[in-house]
């Protein structure tokens, strides 16, 4: 990725500052826009911000804890969609965890995300466990 000085001289200081702005924290991992692009390989900053709020609410503060969390617990939250789950998958991948193994949690999640989200919401409604 381009160096901060290059970005600042060509596009401007405001954009360079925005690029190095923290989106969310995952424990001691500080995730900035630049870090998302360089290390995580994704650039949906709004989805990352939503995911950060949800992870904080669910008290998930390390990548290892994210890996131990059932994807249903994250997907059933109202603001979580495909893009936020993709960011979670990118975080796990950057942490050297097997994303496919995480997604197939206890061999129950062998579906695509649209069905997965629909099932998560239906299960949460039946159990009245939806996280607002």
DRENPA-3360 file (N, C-alpha, C; in nm, 2 decimals, always signed):
BEGIN
1 = XXXXXXXX = +0.08/-0.12/+0.00/+0.00/+0.00/+0.00/+0.09/+0.12/+0.00 ~ +0.04/+0.23/-0.05/+0.11/+0.36/-0.05/+0.15/+0.41/+0.09 ~ +0.26/+0.46/+0.09/+0.31/+0.52/+0.22/+0.22/+0.65/+0.25 ~ +0.21/+0.67/+0.38/+0.13/+0.79/+0.43/+0.17/+0.92/+0.37 ~ +0.30/+0.94/+0.35/+0.35/+1.07/+0.29/+0.31/+1.08/+0.15 ~ +0.31/+0.98/+0.07/+0.26/+0.98/-0.07/+0.11/+1.01/-0.07 ~ +0.03/+0.95/+0.01/-0.11/+0.97/+0.02/-0.14/+1.11/+0.06 ~ -0.07/+1.16/+0.16/-0.09/+1.29/+0.21/-0.05/+1.40/+0.11;
9 = XXXXXXXX = +0.05/+1.38/+0.03/+0.10/+1.48/-0.06/+0.01/+1.48/-0.19 ~ -0.05/+1.37/-0.22/-0.13/+1.36/-0.35/-0.28/+1.39/-0.32 ~ -0.33/+1.32/-0.22/-0.48/+1.33/-0.20/-0.51/+1.43/-0.09 ~ -0.43/+1.43/+0.02/-0.45/+1.53/+0.12/-0.44/+1.47/+0.26 ~ -0.41/+1.56/+0.36/-0.39/+1.51/+0.50/-0.52/+1.45/+0.56 ~ -0.63/+1.51/+0.52/-0.76/+1.46/+0.57/-0.78/+1.31/+0.54 ~ -0.76/+1.28/+0.41/-0.78/+1.14/+0.37/-0.67/+1.05/+0.44 ~ -0.55/+1.10/+0.45/-0.44/+1.02/+0.51/-0.48/+0.99/+0.66;
17 = XXXXXXXX = -0.53/+1.09/+0.73/-0.57/+1.07/+0.87/-0.69/+0.97/+0.88 ~ -0.78/+0.98/+0.78/-0.89/+0.89/+0.78/-0.85/+0.75/+0.76 ~ -0.75/+0.73/+0.68/-0.69/+0.60/+0.64/-0.63/+0.53/+0.77 ~ -0.57/+0.61/+0.85/-0.50/+0.56/+0.97/-0.59/+0.57/+1.10 ~ -0.72/+0.60/+1.08/-0.81/+0.61/+1.19/-0.85/+0.47/+1.24 ~ -0.87/+0.45/+1.37/-0.91/+0.32/+1.42/-1.06/+0.30/+1.40 ~ -1.09/+0.18/+1.34/-1.23/+0.14/+1.32/-1.28/+0.07/+1.45 ~ -1.21/-0.02/+1.50/-1.25/-0.09/+1.62/-1.13/-0.16/+1.68;
25 = XXXXXXXX = -1.14/-0.21/+1.80/-1.04/-0.28/+1.87/-1.09/-0.42/+1.89 ~ -1.00/-0.52/+1.88/-1.03/-0.66/+1.91/-0.93/-0.69/+2.01 ~ -0.95/-0.66/+2.14/-0.86/-0.68/+2.24/-0.74/-0.58/+2.22 ~ -0.62/-0.63/+2.20/-0.51/-0.54/+2.18/-0.49/-0.52/+2.03 ~ -0.56/-0.58/+1.95/-0.55/-0.56/+1.80/-0.63/-0.44/+1.77 ~ -0.56/-0.34/+1.72/-0.62/-0.21/+1.68/-0.64/-0.22/+1.53 ~ -0.76/-0.21/+1.48/-0.79/-0.23/+1.34/-0.81/-0.09/+1.28 ~ -0.73/-0.05/+1.19/-0.74/+0.08/+1.12/-0.78/+0.04/+0.97;
33 = XXXXXXXX = -0.82/+0.15/+0.90/-0.86/+0.13/+0.76/-0.74/+0.07/+0.68 ~ -0.62/+0.13/+0.71/-0.50/+0.08/+0.64/-0.47/-0.06/+0.67 ~ -0.48/-0.10/+0.80/-0.45/-0.23/+0.84/-0.55/-0.33/+0.78 ~ -0.68/-0.29/+0.77/-0.78/-0.38/+0.71/-0.74/-0.41/+0.57 ~ -0.70/-0.31/+0.49/-0.66/-0.34/+0.35/-0.54/-0.42/+0.34 ~ -0.43/-0.38/+0.42/-0.30/-0.44/+0.40/-0.30/-0.58/+0.46 ~ -0.35/-0.60/+0.59/-0.33/-0.73/+0.66/-0.46/-0.82/+0.65 ~ -0.57/-0.76/+0.65/-0.70/-0.85/+0.65/-0.74/-0.87/+0.51;
41 = XXXXXXXX = -0.71/-0.79/+0.42/-0.75/-0.81/+0.28/-0.89/-0.78/+0.25 ~ -0.95/-0.69/+0.33/-1.09/-0.65/+0.30/-1.10/-0.50/+0.33 ~ -1.20/-0.44/+0.27/-1.21/-0.29/+0.28/-1.35/-0.24/+0.31 ~ -1.44/-0.32/+0.37/-1.57/-0.27/+0.40/-1.57/-0.22/+0.54 ~ -1.54/-0.09/+0.55/-1.52/-0.02/+0.68/-1.65/-0.01/+0.76 ~ -1.76/+0.01/+0.70/-1.89/+0.02/+0.77/-1.92/-0.12/+0.83 ~ -1.90/-0.22/+0.76/-1.93/-0.36/+0.81/-1.83/-0.39/+0.93 ~ -1.71/-0.34/+0.91/-1.61/-0.36/+1.02/-1.65/-0.29/+1.15;
49 = XXXXXXXX = -1.70/-0.17/+1.13/-1.74/-0.09/+1.25/-1.86/-0.16/+1.32 ~ -1.96/-0.21/+1.24/-2.07/-0.28/+1.30/-2.02/-0.40/+1.37 ~ -1.93/-0.48/+1.30/-1.88/-0.60/+1.37/-1.81/-0.57/+1.50 ~ -1.73/-0.46/+1.50/-1.66/-0.42/+1.62/-1.76/-0.39/+1.73 ~ -1.87/-0.33/+1.71/-1.97/-0.30/+1.81/-2.03/-0.43/+1.86 ~ -2.06/-0.52/+1.77/-2.12/-0.65/+1.81/-2.02/-0.73/+1.89 ~ -1.89/-0.73/+1.85/-1.79/-0.81/+1.92/-1.77/-0.75/+2.06 ~ -1.78/-0.62/+2.07/-1.77/-0.56/+2.21/-1.89/-0.60/+2.29;
57 = XXXXXXXX = -2.01/-0.60/+2.23/-2.13/-0.63/+2.31/-2.13/-0.78/+2.35 ~ -2.07/-0.86/+2.27/-2.07/-1.01/+2.30/-1.94/-1.04/+2.38 ~ -1.86/-0.94/+2.42/-1.74/-0.96/+2.50/-1.64/-1.05/+2.43 ~ -1.62/-1.03/+2.30/-1.52/-1.11/+2.22/-1.41/-1.01/+2.20 ~ -1.30/-1.04/+2.27/-1.19/-0.94/+2.27/-1.06/-1.00/+2.22 ~ -1.06/-1.12/+2.16/-0.94/-1.17/+2.10/-0.98/-1.25/+1.98 ~ -0.88/-1.27/+1.89/-0.91/-1.35/+1.77/-0.94/-1.50/+1.81 ~ -0.87/-1.55/+1.91/-0.90/-1.68/+1.96/-1.04/-1.70/+2.01;
65 = XXXXXXXX = -1.09/-1.60/+2.08/-1.22/-1.60/+2.14/-1.33/-1.59/+2.02 ~ -1.29/-1.51/+1.92/-1.38/-1.51/+1.80/-1.39/-1.64/+1.74 ~ -1.28/-1.71/+1.73/-1.27/-1.85/+1.67/-1.35/-1.95/+1.75 ~ -1.36/-1.93/+1.88/-1.43/-2.02/+1.97/-1.58/-1.99/+1.97 ~ -1.62/-1.87/+1.92/-1.76/-1.83/+1.92/-1.83/-1.89/+1.80 ~ -1.95/-1.94/+1.83/-2.04/-2.00/+1.73/-2.08/-1.89/+1.63 ~ -2.07/-1.91/+1.50/-2.11/-1.80/+1.41/-2.26/-1.76/+1.42 ~ -2.34/-1.85/+1.47/-2.48/-1.81/+1.50/-2.49/-1.70/+1.60;
73 = XXXXXXXX = -2.41/-1.70/+1.70/-2.41/-1.60/+1.80/-2.38/-1.46/+1.74 ~ -2.30/-1.45/+1.64/-2.27/-1.33/+1.57/-2.38/-1.30/+1.47 ~ -2.42/-1.39/+1.39/-2.51/-1.37/+1.28/-2.65/-1.33/+1.33 ~ -2.69/-1.37/+1.44/-2.83/-1.34/+1.49/-2.85/-1.20/+1.53 ~ -2.74/-1.13/+1.55/-2.75/-0.99/+1.58/-2.80/-0.91/+1.46 ~ -2.89/-0.82/+1.49/-2.97/-0.75/+1.39/-2.88/-0.68/+1.28 ~ -2.77/-0.61/+1.32/-2.69/-0.53/+1.23/-2.59/-0.61/+1.15 ~ -2.58/-0.74/+1.18/-2.48/-0.82/+1.11/-2.53/-0.88/+0.98;
81 = XXXXXXXX = -2.46/-0.86/+0.88/-2.50/-0.91/+0.75/-2.38/-0.99/+0.68 ~ -2.39/-1.01/+0.55/-2.29/-1.08/+0.48/-2.15/-1.01/+0.49 ~ -2.15/-0.88/+0.48/-2.02/-0.81/+0.48/-1.96/-0.81/+0.61 ~ -2.03/-0.80/+0.72/-1.98/-0.81/+0.85/-1.92/-0.95/+0.88 ~ -1.99/-1.05/+0.84/-1.94/-1.19/+0.85/-1.82/-1.21/+0.77 ~ -1.81/-1.15/+0.65/-1.69/-1.16/+0.57/-1.57/-1.09/+0.64 ~ -1.59/-0.98/+0.71/-1.49/-0.92/+0.79/-1.44/-1.01/+0.90 ~ -1.53/-1.07/+0.97/-1.50/-1.17/+1.07/-1.41/-1.28/+1.02;
89 = XXXXXXXX = -1.45/-1.33/+0.90/-1.38/-1.44/+0.83/-1.24/-1.39/+0.80 ~ -1.22/-1.26/+0.75/-1.09/-1.21/+0.72/-1.00/-1.20/+0.84 ~ -1.06/-1.16/+0.96/-0.99/-1.15/+1.08/-0.94/-1.29/+1.12 ~ -1.02/-1.39/+1.11/-0.98/-1.52/+1.15/-0.87/-1.57/+1.05 ~ -0.89/-1.54/+0.93/-0.79/-1.58/+0.83/-0.65/-1.52/+0.86 ~ -0.65/-1.39/+0.89/-0.53/-1.32/+0.92/-0.47/-1.37/+1.05 ~ -0.55/-1.43/+1.14/-0.50/-1.49/+1.26/-0.46/-1.63/+1.24 ~ -0.46/-1.68/+1.12/-0.42/-1.82/+1.08/-0.51/-1.93/+1.14;
97 = XXXXXXXX = -0.64/-1.89/+1.14/-0.74/-1.99/+1.18/-0.81/-2.04/+1.06 ~ -0.86/-2.16/+1.06/-0.93/-2.22/+0.95/-1.08/-2.17/+0.95 ~ -1.11/-2.09/+0.85/-1.24/-2.02/+0.84/-1.35/-2.13/+0.81 ~ -1.31/-2.22/+0.72/-1.41/-2.32/+0.68/-1.45/-2.41/+0.80 ~ -1.35/-2.44/+0.89/-1.38/-2.52/+1.01/-1.47/-2.44/+1.10 ~ -1.44/-2.31/+1.12/-1.52/-2.22/+1.20/-1.66/-2.21/+1.15 ~ -1.68/-2.20/+1.02/-1.81/-2.18/+0.96/-1.89/-2.31/+0.98 ~ -1.83/-2.43/+0.97/-1.90/-2.56/+0.99/-1.90/-2.59/+1.13;
105 = XXXXXXXX = -1.92/-2.50/+1.22/-1.93/-2.52/+1.37/-2.01/-2.64/+1.40 ~ -1.95/-2.74/+1.46/-2.02/-2.86/+1.51/-2.10/-2.92/+1.39 ~ -2.05/-2.90/+1.27/-2.11/-2.96/+1.15/-2.25/-2.93/+1.13 ~ -2.30/-2.81/+1.17/-2.44/-2.77/+1.16/-2.46/-2.66/+1.06 ~ -2.35/-2.59/+1.02/-2.37/-2.47/+0.94/-2.32/-2.50/+0.80 ~ -2.37/-2.60/+0.73/-2.33/-2.64/+0.60/-2.42/-2.57/+0.49 ~ -2.45/-2.44/+0.52/-2.54/-2.37/+0.42/-2.47/-2.24/+0.39 ~ -2.52/-2.17/+0.29/-2.48/-2.04/+0.25/-2.53/-1.94/+0.35;
113 = XXXXXXXX = -2.47/-1.82/+0.34/-2.50/-1.72/+0.44/-2.65/-1.68/+0.45 ~ -2.72/-1.66/+0.33/-2.86/-1.62/+0.34/-2.94/-1.72/+0.41 ~ -2.93/-1.84/+0.39/-3.00/-1.94/+0.47/-2.96/-1.94/+0.61 ~ -2.83/-1.93/+0.63/-2.77/-1.93/+0.77/-2.83/-1.81/+0.85 ~ -2.83/-1.69/+0.79/-2.89/-1.58/+0.86/-3.04/-1.60/+0.89 ~ -3.11/-1.65/+0.79/-3.25/-1.67/+0.81/-3.27/-1.77/+0.93 ~ -3.20/-1.88/+0.93/-3.21/-1.98/+1.03/-3.17/-1.92/+1.17 ~ -3.07/-1.84/+1.17/-3.02/-1.78/+1.30/-3.13/-1.69/+1.36;
121 = XXXXXXXX = -3.19/-1.61/+1.27/-3.30/-1.52/+1.32/-3.42/-1.60/+1.36 ~ -3.46/-1.71/+1.29/-3.57/-1.79/+1.33/-3.54/-1.86/+1.46 ~ -3.42/-1.91/+1.48/-3.39/-1.98/+1.61/-3.39/-1.88/+1.72 ~ -3.34/-1.76/+1.70/-3.34/-1.66/+1.80/-3.48/-1.62/+1.84 ~ -3.57/-1.60/+1.74/-3.71/-1.57/+1.77/-3.77/-1.68/+1.85 ~ -3.75/-1.80/+1.82/-3.81/-1.91/+1.89/-3.76/-1.92/+2.03 ~ -3.64/-1.88/+2.05/-3.58/-1.89/+2.19/-3.58/-1.75/+2.26 ~ -3.63/-1.65/+2.19/-3.63/-1.51/+2.24/-3.49/-1.47/+2.28;
129 = XXXX = -3.39/-1.50/+2.20/-3.26/-1.47/+2.23/-3.20/-1.37/+2.13 ~ -3.28/-1.30/+2.06/-3.23/-1.21/+1.96/-3.16/-1.09/+2.03 ~ -3.04/-1.06/+1.98/-2.97/-0.95/+2.04/-3.00/-0.83/+1.95 ~ -3.05/-0.73/+2.02/-3.09/-0.60/+1.95/-2.98/-0.52/+1.91;
% end
